[in-house]
Structures are given as structure tokens and as C-alpha cells.
Amino acid sequence: MKSEDLQITALDGGYMVTVSGRANFDYAVPLRELAGKLTKDNWLQIDLENCEAMDSTFMGVLTMLALKLRKFGSQVMLIGASEVLLKLLRDLGVAKLFKLAEEKGNTSGNGVSLPTGGRSDMLTTAQTVAEAHRALVGADSANAEKFKQVIEFADQDVERLKKQSE
């Protein structure tokens, strides 16, 4: 991922995320960190107009974001998602968690870009992969069998990496 492929901008009352290229696990850690910052007063728009593809880890982190805002009675708005991307979300049973829009809503105000660049450490990435896939299973139990091995392998990586860091 190039740093310009994922832009997270803090605006008055919420966040605008712009995704370009092939969204994969490299995009997941900064979005997981964003999930930790969301509060009941935030809105979140994700511009997928220039997103070519998404892997399951990325879709899992999108699901984490959507589930977090759902707790607050809000929804993540996906903007400009192609039919191919929407099909991927529908196939995992998570498209229902998102509000869809063709174009950006009002995102006025002074924006502050949040850092998204740099590679995260392997432990954080493994934790994010496991957490993202658990979110997909939590959102639709039909995903349990699909991602059972991914979760197991990610959990094994987490444990191995924790032992290495001791």
C-alpha cells in the first residue's frame, strides 16, 4: 500500500476515509485504530470510488467500524462502491450494515489528516487479521466455516509473535 492509497481525515464531528487501489490487510491496522477513536457523536464516510478490490481482512475491519457505530445508533456510509465491491460485502452477509451513497455528503469543515503510513508490526497485523475475521463471523454466522482456518492461523501467529517478543 502506498500512503496515498488510504487517507483518513478528521472533520467536524466525524471522519472521511478515502480508499484507493486494492484494499487489503495493509489498510486494516489504521482503520482498526480509527475504530478505537469513534464515539457516539461521530459519523463516518468511506469513499470506495477508486477502490479496485477488497480482501476479507479489509472487509472485516469495515464490519468492525460498522458494528461500533451501530452500537451508537449510527451507520457507516459507503460512497461510490462498485457493484463488484458490493457483491463481495453481500456474499459475506455484511452489506446490510452499511448505508450506501453514490456521492459524498456534507463533509465541510477543517480537516486534519491522520497518519496511515508505515508498516505496522507483525503482532499488530496478526491481531488485526484475527479480530477482523471474528467481526465477519459475528456479523453473519455463515462466515464461521469460511474463516475458521484464517482465525486459527492468525491466533497462532499472535501467540508465536508474543513469545518472540518476551
C-alpha positions as CSV (number, residue, x, y, z in Angstrom):
1,M,0.0,0.0,0.0
2,K,1.2,3.5,-0.8
3,S,0.5,6.0,1.9
4,E,-1.8,7.9,-0.5
5,D,-4.0,4.8,-1.0
6,L,-5.6,5.2,2.4
7,Q,-6.4,8.7,3.6
8,I,-8.2,9.3,6.9
9,T,-9.3,12.8,7.6
10,A,-10.8,14.0,10.8
11,L,-13.6,16.6,10.2
12,D,-16.1,18.4,12.4
13,G,-18.0,15.6,14.1
14,G,-16.6,12.6,12.1
15,Y,-14.2,11.1,9.7
16,M,-13.8,10.8,5.9
17,V,-11.8,7.8,4.7
18,T,-10.7,7.6,1.1
19,V,-9.6,4.2,-0.2
20,S,-7.7,3.6,-3.5
21,G,-6.3,0.5,-5.1
22,R,-6.6,-3.0,-3.8
23,A,-7.7,-2.7,-0.2
24,N,-6.1,-5.5,1.9
25,F,-4.7,-6.2,5.3
26,D,-2.2,-3.4,5.0
27,Y,-5.1,-1.0,5.2
28,A,-6.6,-2.8,8.2
29,V,-4.4,-1.6,11.1
30,P,-5.0,2.2,10.6
31,L,-8.8,1.5,10.2
32,R,-8.8,-0.6,13.4
33,E,-7.1,2.3,15.2
34,L,-9.8,4.6,13.8
35,A,-12.5,2.2,15.2
36,G,-11.0,2.8,18.7
37,K,-11.4,6.6,18.3
38,L,-15.1,6.5,17.2
39,T,-17.6,7.9,19.7
40,K,-21.4,8.2,19.8
41,D,-21.1,11.7,18.3
42,N,-19.1,10.6,15.2
43,W,-20.1,10.0,11.6
44,L,-18.0,8.0,9.2
45,Q,-18.0,8.1,5.4
46,I,-15.8,5.8,3.4
47,D,-15.1,6.7,-0.2
48,L,-14.6,3.5,-2.3
49,E,-14.9,5.1,-5.7
50,N,-11.2,4.3,-6.5
51,C,-11.1,1.0,-4.6
52,E,-10.4,-1.8,-7.1
53,A,-10.8,-4.8,-4.8
54,M,-11.1,-5.8,-1.1
55,D,-9.8,-8.8,0.8
56,S,-11.6,-10.4,3.7
57,T,-9.4,-8.6,6.3
58,F,-10.3,-5.2,5.0
59,M,-14.0,-6.2,4.8
60,G,-13.7,-7.4,8.4
61,V,-12.3,-4.1,9.6
62,L,-15.1,-2.3,7.7
63,T,-17.5,-4.6,9.6
64,M,-15.8,-3.7,12.9
65,L,-16.3,0.0,12.1
66,A,-20.0,-0.6,11.2
67,L,-20.7,-2.6,14.3
68,K,-19.1,0.0,16.5
69,L,-21.2,2.8,15.0
70,R,-24.3,0.6,15.1
71,K,-23.9,0.5,18.9
72,F,-24.2,4.3,18.9
73,G,-27.3,4.2,16.6
74,S,-25.4,5.3,13.5
75,Q,-24.1,3.7,10.3
76,V,-21.0,3.8,8.1
77,M,-21.7,5.4,4.8
78,L,-20.0,3.8,1.8
79,I,-19.6,6.1,-1.1
80,G,-19.1,5.1,-4.7
81,A,-18.8,1.4,-4.1
82,S,-18.8,-0.6,-7.4
83,E,-21.2,-3.5,-7.9
84,V,-18.2,-5.8,-7.6
85,L,-17.4,-4.5,-4.1
86,L,-21.0,-4.5,-3.1
87,K,-21.3,-8.2,-4.2
88,L,-18.3,-9.1,-2.0
89,L,-20.0,-7.4,1.0
90,R,-23.3,-9.1,0.2
91,D,-21.6,-12.5,-0.2
92,L,-20.3,-12.2,3.4
93,G,-23.7,-11.1,4.7
94,V,-22.4,-7.7,5.9
95,A,-23.7,-5.3,3.2
96,K,-26.8,-4.7,5.4
97,L,-24.6,-2.9,8.0
98,F,-23.7,0.0,5.7
99,K,-25.6,2.9,4.2
100,L,-24.8,3.3,0.5
101,A,-24.4,6.6,-1.3
102,E,-23.4,7.5,-4.9
103,E,-21.7,10.7,-3.8
104,K,-20.1,12.3,-0.8
105,G,-22.4,14.0,1.7
106,N,-21.6,17.2,3.5
107,T,-18.0,17.0,4.8
108,S,-17.4,20.6,5.4
109,G,-15.1,21.9,8.0
110,N,-11.4,22.0,8.6
111,G,-9.9,18.5,8.0
112,V,-6.9,17.0,9.7
113,S,-5.3,14.1,8.0
114,L,-4.5,11.3,10.4
115,P,-1.3,9.2,9.8
116,T,-1.9,6.0,8.0
117,G,1.6,5.3,6.5
118,G,4.3,3.0,7.7
119,R,4.1,-0.7,8.1
120,S,2.6,-1.9,11.4
121,D,4.5,-4.5,13.4
122,M,3.7,-8.2,12.7
123,L,2.0,-8.7,16.0
124,T,-0.5,-5.8,15.5
125,T,-1.2,-7.1,11.9
126,A,-1.8,-10.6,13.1
127,Q,-4.1,-9.3,15.9
128,T,-6.0,-7.2,13.4
129,V,-6.4,-10.1,10.9
130,A,-7.9,-12.3,13.7
131,E,-10.1,-9.5,15.0
132,A,-11.4,-8.6,11.5
133,H,-12.3,-12.2,10.7
134,R,-14.1,-12.6,14.0
135,A,-16.1,-9.5,13.2
136,L,-17.2,-11.1,9.9
137,V,-18.2,-14.3,11.8
138,G,-20.0,-12.2,14.4
139,A,-21.9,-10.3,11.8
140,D,-23.0,-13.4,9.9
141,S,-22.6,-16.9,11.4
142,A,-22.4,-18.3,7.8
143,N,-18.9,-17.0,7.7
144,A,-17.7,-19.2,10.6
145,E,-16.7,-22.1,8.4
146,K,-15.2,-19.8,5.7
147,F,-12.8,-18.1,8.1
148,K,-12.2,-20.8,10.7
149,Q,-8.7,-21.6,9.5
150,V,-7.8,-17.9,8.9
151,I,-8.7,-17.2,12.5
152,E,-6.8,-20.2,13.8
153,F,-3.7,-19.3,11.8
154,A,-3.9,-15.7,12.9
155,D,-4.3,-16.7,16.5
156,Q,-1.3,-19.0,16.2
157,D,0.7,-16.1,14.7
158,V,-0.3,-13.9,17.6
159,E,0.8,-16.4,20.1
160,R,4.1,-17.1,18.3
161,L,4.9,-13.4,17.9
162,K,4.1,-12.7,21.6
163,K,6.5,-15.4,22.6
164,Q,9.2,-14.0,20.4
165,S,8.8,-10.6,21.9
166,E,9.2,-11.8,25.5
